[in-house]
Amino acid sequence: MPELPSTDPELNRMPTEEDLGRLQFTTLLYYLQCTNPDNGLVRDKTQAGAPASIAAVGMALATIPVVVERGIVIREFAAKIVRRRLEFLLSCHHGPEPDASGYKGFFYHFLHIETGRRVWQCELSTIDSAFLFAGALTVATYFDADTEDEAKIRAFATSLYERADWNWACDHGATLTHGWRPENGFIPYRWRGYDEGLLLYILGLGSPSHPLPPESYAAYTESYEWRNIFGRELLYSGPLFTHQLSHMWIDFRDIRDKFMREHGSDYFQNSRHATFVQQEYATRNPLGFAGYGEHCWGFTASDGPGWTKRNIDGIDREFFDYIARGAPYGPDDGTVSPWAVVASLPFAPEIVIPTVRNFARMKLGMTRLYGFRPSFNRTYTMNDKNDEWWVSPYHFGIDQGPVVLMIENYRTGLLWNIMRRCEPVVIGLRRAGFSEGWL
């Protein structure tokens, strides 16, 4: 596929409502088509036989207000879909048994799509559970009518969130652990330093039943890394998704915690800088990967060509499978993720829009079922002619949500406005020391 000139004026045309609506709708179809209608569990990816991802369930819940407001499903029926999903989640068995659905209010990362029981001896995941809780709180806040289904939504979502024992998940430490396994206990990693864990702590601090102490947030932030990268001052985290996922729900514009007040910034501006850093890294392309440039970037957690090595044009290249790629310090194997670019639309539309248009010209499925393919690698060619390169064969449930929700936040601010009214989120932000702005 030919390289597109970066000066193409068509790339800089603003997207119409129709453009954004089409991409949003095709992406959203994943949650309508890859969900078990019996229980509301959502497939982790489109691969046959894939289990459910608890994070994808949370993101699917969060998209329901978009589904209603965009006229895709009427509110009455959407409420029934949500009520049934939450009711099933509440009925799932929690306990120390290795085949339970969760423990201490948290859920295992992957669940059997039919039974809701743990699969693959996966971890009890604090961050994936947080995405579920955020989705549950979204629908609890949005469905505020005095009807039986909407009242049940609020009750079920509240119970689901308030069951989580955040202090247990700290395992006698100041910070939250990544999770737990019944076979060998807590995972020896903790949420410290800036990443998507920002949402995790805000939800933990806002809990009315098992709240984290404010000291836990201070412990999370004490290992933050403020850096100057390509002339931009920012709080560093390499993968682009870490600068986006908390922002799907929380409007960080002009609200600041102690760290951001001291640096004269906020987390929204920080994500804007991180987006420009990604573009600049691709433009400089220090490792010489094929295709990188002003309108071809986006390095994040994604599928990849596989764990393999190749010598390409005299250079030994190492490629990865699913891994958190980042910029500018890697890891980097030439894999680019269009969904991560779209998810930065609210932060930096002036560079996201031309890049999305470039991806659309590259025939990566923008207008097809489920939207953009999640990742591709132009360095990893698939035949001797080098005219066909690797593209992920699957779509992933956790890649779809950021596209749908961040397009909506860019268009209307819907999710941000809903969560401004969500009491646990507001309390969590204040306990973390956030003030100013809409708070």
Secondary structure, 3 states (H helix, E strand, C coil): CCCCCCCCHHHHCCCCHHHHHHHHHHHHHHHHHCECCCCCCEECECCCCCCEEHHHHHHHHHHHHHHHHCCCCCHHHHHHHHHHHHHHHHHCCECCCCCCCEECCEEECEECCCCCCECCCCCEEHHHHHHHHHHHHHHHHHCCCCCHHHHHHHHHHHHHHHCCCCCHHHCCCCCCECEEECCCEECCCECCCCCCHHHHHHHHHHCCCCCCCHHHHHHHHCCCCEEEECCEEEECCCCHHHHCCHHHCCCCCCCECHHHHHCCCCHHHHHHHHHHHHHHHHHHCCCCCCCCECCECCCCEECCCCCEEEEECCEEEEECCCEECCCCCCCCCCEECHHHHHCCCCCCHHHHHHHHHHHHHCCCCCCCCCCCCCCEEEEEECCCCCCCEEECCCCEHHHHHHHHHHHHHHHCCHHHHHHHCCHHHHHHHHHCCCECCCC
